[in-house]
């Protein structure tokens, strides 16, 4: 099964790179429970599902993930 590519590669803290929607989903689910259970990350997962299941806008998912991953 071919994985959908993000429009632009995401570079996160510590040089981690997310190049696929699947990679972004795995990154979010591997976060500590308190963090990935936060409303912001749940919104990011919903955006990824929208792209994966309904061919939604990849740019929206990318922006949501970038905003969540920014250091506070």
PyMOL commands that place a pseudoatom at each C-alpha (Angstrom):
pseudoatom trace, name=CA, resn=UNK, resi=1, chain=A, elem=C, hetatm=0, pos=[0.000, 0.000, 0.000]
pseudoatom trace, name=CA, resn=UNK, resi=2, chain=A, elem=C, hetatm=0, pos=[1.431, 3.374, -1.005]
pseudoatom trace, name=CA, resn=UNK, resi=3, chain=A, elem=C, hetatm=0, pos=[1.579, 5.968, 1.756]
pseudoatom trace, name=CA, resn=UNK, resi=4, chain=A, elem=C, hetatm=0, pos=[0.361, 9.490, 0.973]
pseudoatom trace, name=CA, resn=UNK, resi=5, chain=A, elem=C, hetatm=0, pos=[3.115, 12.098, 1.041]
pseudoatom trace, name=CA, resn=UNK, resi=6, chain=A, elem=C, hetatm=0, pos=[2.814, 15.388, 2.909]
pseudoatom trace, name=CA, resn=UNK, resi=7, chain=A, elem=C, hetatm=0, pos=[2.966, 18.387, 0.582]
pseudoatom trace, name=CA, resn=UNK, resi=8, chain=A, elem=C, hetatm=0, pos=[6.112, 19.568, 2.332]
pseudoatom trace, name=CA, resn=UNK, resi=9, chain=A, elem=C, hetatm=0, pos=[8.356, 17.615, 4.650]
pseudoatom trace, name=CA, resn=UNK, resi=10, chain=A, elem=C, hetatm=0, pos=[8.038, 18.522, 8.329]
pseudoatom trace, name=CA, resn=UNK, resi=11, chain=A, elem=C, hetatm=0, pos=[11.179, 18.939, 10.388]
pseudoatom trace, name=CA, resn=UNK, resi=12, chain=A, elem=C, hetatm=0, pos=[10.593, 18.694, 14.120]
pseudoatom trace, name=CA, resn=UNK, resi=13, chain=A, elem=C, hetatm=0, pos=[12.738, 19.259, 17.169]
pseudoatom trace, name=CA, resn=UNK, resi=14, chain=A, elem=C, hetatm=0, pos=[15.961, 17.286, 17.353]
pseudoatom trace, name=CA, resn=UNK, resi=15, chain=A, elem=C, hetatm=0, pos=[16.064, 16.925, 13.579]
pseudoatom trace, name=CA, resn=UNK, resi=16, chain=A, elem=C, hetatm=0, pos=[13.201, 14.419, 13.324]
pseudoatom trace, name=CA, resn=UNK, resi=17, chain=A, elem=C, hetatm=0, pos=[11.650, 14.397, 9.866]
pseudoatom trace, name=CA, resn=UNK, resi=18, chain=A, elem=C, hetatm=0, pos=[8.061, 13.495, 9.023]
pseudoatom trace, name=CA, resn=UNK, resi=19, chain=A, elem=C, hetatm=0, pos=[7.683, 12.735, 5.335]
pseudoatom trace, name=CA, resn=UNK, resi=20, chain=A, elem=C, hetatm=0, pos=[4.418, 10.750, 5.263]
pseudoatom trace, name=CA, resn=UNK, resi=21, chain=A, elem=C, hetatm=0, pos=[1.012, 11.044, 6.860]
pseudoatom trace, name=CA, resn=UNK, resi=22, chain=A, elem=C, hetatm=0, pos=[1.633, 7.643, 8.432]
pseudoatom trace, name=CA, resn=UNK, resi=23, chain=A, elem=C, hetatm=0, pos=[4.889, 8.911, 9.933]
pseudoatom trace, name=CA, resn=UNK, resi=24, chain=A, elem=C, hetatm=0, pos=[3.049, 11.885, 11.416]
pseudoatom trace, name=CA, resn=UNK, resi=25, chain=A, elem=C, hetatm=0, pos=[0.391, 9.610, 12.924]
pseudoatom trace, name=CA, resn=UNK, resi=26, chain=A, elem=C, hetatm=0, pos=[3.037, 7.321, 14.428]
pseudoatom trace, name=CA, resn=UNK, resi=27, chain=A, elem=C, hetatm=0, pos=[4.875, 10.339, 15.860]
pseudoatom trace, name=CA, resn=UNK, resi=28, chain=A, elem=C, hetatm=0, pos=[1.693, 11.562, 17.560]
pseudoatom trace, name=CA, resn=UNK, resi=29, chain=A, elem=C, hetatm=0, pos=[0.766, 8.160, 18.985]
pseudoatom trace, name=CA, resn=UNK, resi=30, chain=A, elem=C, hetatm=0, pos=[4.296, 7.723, 20.370]
pseudoatom trace, name=CA, resn=UNK, resi=31, chain=A, elem=C, hetatm=0, pos=[4.054, 10.951, 22.382]
pseudoatom trace, name=CA, resn=UNK, resi=32, chain=A, elem=C, hetatm=0, pos=[3.547, 10.553, 26.137]
pseudoatom trace, name=CA, resn=UNK, resi=33, chain=A, elem=C, hetatm=0, pos=[-0.148, 9.947, 26.963]
pseudoatom trace, name=CA, resn=UNK, resi=34, chain=A, elem=C, hetatm=0, pos=[-0.605, 13.344, 28.618]
pseudoatom trace, name=CA, resn=UNK, resi=35, chain=A, elem=C, hetatm=0, pos=[0.761, 15.077, 25.536]
pseudoatom trace, name=CA, resn=UNK, resi=36, chain=A, elem=C, hetatm=0, pos=[-0.934, 13.130, 22.739]
pseudoatom trace, name=CA, resn=UNK, resi=37, chain=A, elem=C, hetatm=0, pos=[-4.203, 13.220, 24.661]
pseudoatom trace, name=CA, resn=UNK, resi=38, chain=A, elem=C, hetatm=0, pos=[-4.162, 17.034, 24.606]
pseudoatom trace, name=CA, resn=UNK, resi=39, chain=A, elem=C, hetatm=0, pos=[-6.815, 18.760, 22.525]
pseudoatom trace, name=CA, resn=UNK, resi=40, chain=A, elem=C, hetatm=0, pos=[-4.220, 20.162, 20.105]
pseudoatom trace, name=CA, resn=UNK, resi=41, chain=A, elem=C, hetatm=0, pos=[-2.808, 16.747, 19.241]
pseudoatom trace, name=CA, resn=UNK, resi=42, chain=A, elem=C, hetatm=0, pos=[-6.277, 15.225, 18.993]
pseudoatom trace, name=CA, resn=UNK, resi=43, chain=A, elem=C, hetatm=0, pos=[-7.106, 17.924, 16.444]
pseudoatom trace, name=CA, resn=UNK, resi=44, chain=A, elem=C, hetatm=0, pos=[-3.933, 17.011, 14.557]
pseudoatom trace, name=CA, resn=UNK, resi=45, chain=A, elem=C, hetatm=0, pos=[-4.994, 13.351, 14.454]
pseudoatom trace, name=CA, resn=UNK, resi=46, chain=A, elem=C, hetatm=0, pos=[-8.444, 14.337, 13.198]
pseudoatom trace, name=CA, resn=UNK, resi=47, chain=A, elem=C, hetatm=0, pos=[-6.815, 16.412, 10.450]
pseudoatom trace, name=CA, resn=UNK, resi=48, chain=A, elem=C, hetatm=0, pos=[-4.657, 13.421, 9.449]
pseudoatom trace, name=CA, resn=UNK, resi=49, chain=A, elem=C, hetatm=0, pos=[-7.719, 11.170, 9.339]
pseudoatom trace, name=CA, resn=UNK, resi=50, chain=A, elem=C, hetatm=0, pos=[-9.536, 13.711, 7.179]
pseudoatom trace, name=CA, resn=UNK, resi=51, chain=A, elem=C, hetatm=0, pos=[-6.661, 13.603, 4.688]
pseudoatom trace, name=CA, resn=UNK, resi=52, chain=A, elem=C, hetatm=0, pos=[-6.242, 9.825, 4.800]
pseudoatom trace, name=CA, resn=UNK, resi=53, chain=A, elem=C, hetatm=0, pos=[-9.886, 8.809, 4.663]
pseudoatom trace, name=CA, resn=UNK, resi=54, chain=A, elem=C, hetatm=0, pos=[-11.513, 11.605, 2.667]
pseudoatom trace, name=CA, resn=UNK, resi=55, chain=A, elem=C, hetatm=0, pos=[-8.678, 13.104, 0.646]
pseudoatom trace, name=CA, resn=UNK, resi=56, chain=A, elem=C, hetatm=0, pos=[-8.832, 16.295, 2.710]
pseudoatom trace, name=CA, resn=UNK, resi=57, chain=A, elem=C, hetatm=0, pos=[-6.371, 19.181, 2.433]
pseudoatom trace, name=CA, resn=UNK, resi=58, chain=A, elem=C, hetatm=0, pos=[-2.835, 18.002, 3.271]
pseudoatom trace, name=CA, resn=UNK, resi=59, chain=A, elem=C, hetatm=0, pos=[-1.733, 21.563, 3.925]
pseudoatom trace, name=CA, resn=UNK, resi=60, chain=A, elem=C, hetatm=0, pos=[-4.236, 21.882, 6.774]
pseudoatom trace, name=CA, resn=UNK, resi=61, chain=A, elem=C, hetatm=0, pos=[-2.928, 18.732, 8.461]
pseudoatom trace, name=CA, resn=UNK, resi=62, chain=A, elem=C, hetatm=0, pos=[0.639, 19.934, 8.001]
pseudoatom trace, name=CA, resn=UNK, resi=63, chain=A, elem=C, hetatm=0, pos=[-0.108, 23.324, 9.585]
pseudoatom trace, name=CA, resn=UNK, resi=64, chain=A, elem=C, hetatm=0, pos=[-1.902, 21.761, 12.560]
pseudoatom trace, name=CA, resn=UNK, resi=65, chain=A, elem=C, hetatm=0, pos=[1.011, 19.394, 13.227]
pseudoatom trace, name=CA, resn=UNK, resi=66, chain=A, elem=C, hetatm=0, pos=[3.563, 22.194, 12.886]
pseudoatom trace, name=CA, resn=UNK, resi=67, chain=A, elem=C, hetatm=0, pos=[1.643, 24.346, 15.380]
pseudoatom trace, name=CA, resn=UNK, resi=68, chain=A, elem=C, hetatm=0, pos=[1.419, 21.477, 17.875]
pseudoatom trace, name=CA, resn=UNK, resi=69, chain=A, elem=C, hetatm=0, pos=[5.096, 20.579, 17.532]
pseudoatom trace, name=CA, resn=UNK, resi=70, chain=A, elem=C, hetatm=0, pos=[6.374, 24.117, 18.120]
pseudoatom trace, name=CA, resn=UNK, resi=71, chain=A, elem=C, hetatm=0, pos=[8.170, 24.419, 21.433]
pseudoatom trace, name=CA, resn=UNK, resi=72, chain=A, elem=C, hetatm=0, pos=[6.149, 26.472, 23.927]
for i in range(1, 72): cmd.bond("trace and resi %d" % i, "trace and resi %d" % (i + 1))
show_as sticks, trace
zoom trace
